[in-house]
Amino acid sequence: MASKIQSSAEGSEQASVMSGAGSTPRGRLELVGKIESYDDAVNMAVIIPREDGIICVSDDRTVKVWMKRYTGQYWPSICQNVSGACVCMDFCIELRQLVVGLDCGIIIEFKVGDDYNKVQHVRDYPAHTGRVNAVLLVDENILLSCGSDKCFQINCTETGQRLTGYQLNTSGSCLQYESSSKYVFIGDNSGQITVFKLDADKIERLTTLKRHTATVQCMTLDKSRRLLFSASHDQSIVVWNLKTKDFAAFELHGHLDKVRGISFCENSNQLLSVGEDCVVVCWDLTKFRDPPAKWNESDACESCSTPFFWNVKSMWETKSFGGRQHHCRKCGKALCAKCSAHSDVIPQMGFELQVRVCDNCHNQLEAEKQTSLATIHDLRHAAVYLDVDENSRTILTTGKDRVIKLWDASTLLQPPKQQVLSTIQKK
């Protein structure tokens, strides 16, 4: 059965641009197709490089390969039934190797035919005792995985044997691997990222990165500058510098709901992020952002000296009611509501949406005339996954509405006219 797919001529749906003050929209997204044939959640879908095809996994217990036909419609070239709901996958196009993680804890390995019309079952890995949240194929026939059983597992795809593993403190939610350093990054449901060193058939735990306050949903890498990007349900994206000992970081804030997908585009030096707020944010990474201000702690407002509600002694002495403590996002001062009543965007610190600032910082920001370093585009569905093919300049999003959308981003993913070297790259 063919999927429902609309071309831009049929359904002229475009992603409108909602950019910050003082910005010039850099391109736009145009919807070129969508697949609407699913009754269950589509958990993941990827574009097949150099092919008009898509591989996707779903809660309906199927692995499907959709190929674009001469009619312009996508037809399921492969529909492989499996024993459980498909949660995650990874595909190596060079080897035609596909691994799929199930909610029952099993990882299935397939070999996809060169014409994408058949798939061969290779083996099953009984890797976990609970839901498999992430799988990743890396160098030297290594398969990495993490799941809700709080286990990080390493298997060999050549022999099918388990090599080693590690017991995490909480459920792992996503994986990323840097081949140059052999670092493995595991994001978890507590908001932390555990860093491991992969050496032959053993692993060494190095450190834990702490910045997010909710589940780390996904991660991606800028390999040339050695930057790790992590996106979380706390609506933020953190950029970690892997070249420094303390993994120095800055933050990006442009979403109003959970961030569910990110992808770094090397050719255009941009980061794309999608979330449940129905938007895709395009971040310009040719400019360096300042790290977030450290929040001060005080018993009274640092501007007018109004006591906060826990400062009983000061309230008694001044015969006044205490107020709530707030913080200016630019300077970090502890303030009362009256002294932090303004809201502004601070693109230089990664804040593309309005945040609370104090009177002094508000006046300073107004005088500087802020220029946005990102553009925000309406997707018209709450996205749960993102994939980008830079060669064809195509963006794929899957949504909570069980629809897969394909977007033409040829005007958006353009290399900047002047590549500005960031401070991170110089260090």
Secondary structure as GFF3:
##gff-version 3
##sequence-region A 1 427
A	DSSP	alpha_helix	8	11	.	.	.	ID=ss1
A	DSSP	beta_strand	14	15	.	.	.	ID=ss2
A	DSSP	beta_strand	29	35	.	.	.	ID=ss3
A	DSSP	beta_strand	42	47	.	.	.	ID=ss4
A	DSSP	beta_strand	53	58	.	.	.	ID=ss5
A	DSSP	beta_strand	62	68	.	.	.	ID=ss6
A	DSSP	beta_strand	74	81	.	.	.	ID=ss7
A	DSSP	beta_strand	86	92	.	.	.	ID=ss8
A	DSSP	beta_strand	97	102	.	.	.	ID=ss9
A	DSSP	beta_strand	107	112	.	.	.	ID=ss10
A	DSSP	beta_strand	119	125	.	.	.	ID=ss11
A	DSSP	beta_strand	132	138	.	.	.	ID=ss12
A	DSSP	beta_strand	142	147	.	.	.	ID=ss13
A	DSSP	beta_strand	151	156	.	.	.	ID=ss14
A	DSSP	beta_strand	162	167	.	.	.	ID=ss15
A	DSSP	beta_strand	172	178	.	.	.	ID=ss16
A	DSSP	beta_strand	183	188	.	.	.	ID=ss17
A	DSSP	beta_strand	192	199	.	.	.	ID=ss18
A	DSSP	beta_strand	202	210	.	.	.	ID=ss19
A	DSSP	beta_strand	216	222	.	.	.	ID=ss20
A	DSSP	beta_strand	227	232	.	.	.	ID=ss21
A	DSSP	beta_strand	236	241	.	.	.	ID=ss22
A	DSSP	beta_strand	249	253	.	.	.	ID=ss23
A	DSSP	beta_strand	259	265	.	.	.	ID=ss24
A	DSSP	beta_strand	270	275	.	.	.	ID=ss25
A	DSSP	beta_strand	279	284	.	.	.	ID=ss26
A	DSSP	alpha_helix	312	318	.	.	.	ID=ss27
A	DSSP	beta_strand	326	327	.	.	.	ID=ss28
A	DSSP	beta_strand	334	335	.	.	.	ID=ss29
A	DSSP	three_ten_helix	338	340	.	.	.	ID=ss30
A	DSSP	beta_strand	342	346	.	.	.	ID=ss31
A	DSSP	three_ten_helix	347	349	.	.	.	ID=ss32
A	DSSP	beta_strand	351	357	.	.	.	ID=ss33
A	DSSP	alpha_helix	359	368	.	.	.	ID=ss34
A	DSSP	beta_strand	374	378	.	.	.	ID=ss35
A	DSSP	beta_strand	383	389	.	.	.	ID=ss36
A	DSSP	beta_strand	394	399	.	.	.	ID=ss37
A	DSSP	beta_strand	404	408	.	.	.	ID=ss38
A	DSSP	alpha_helix	423	426	.	.	.	ID=ss39
###
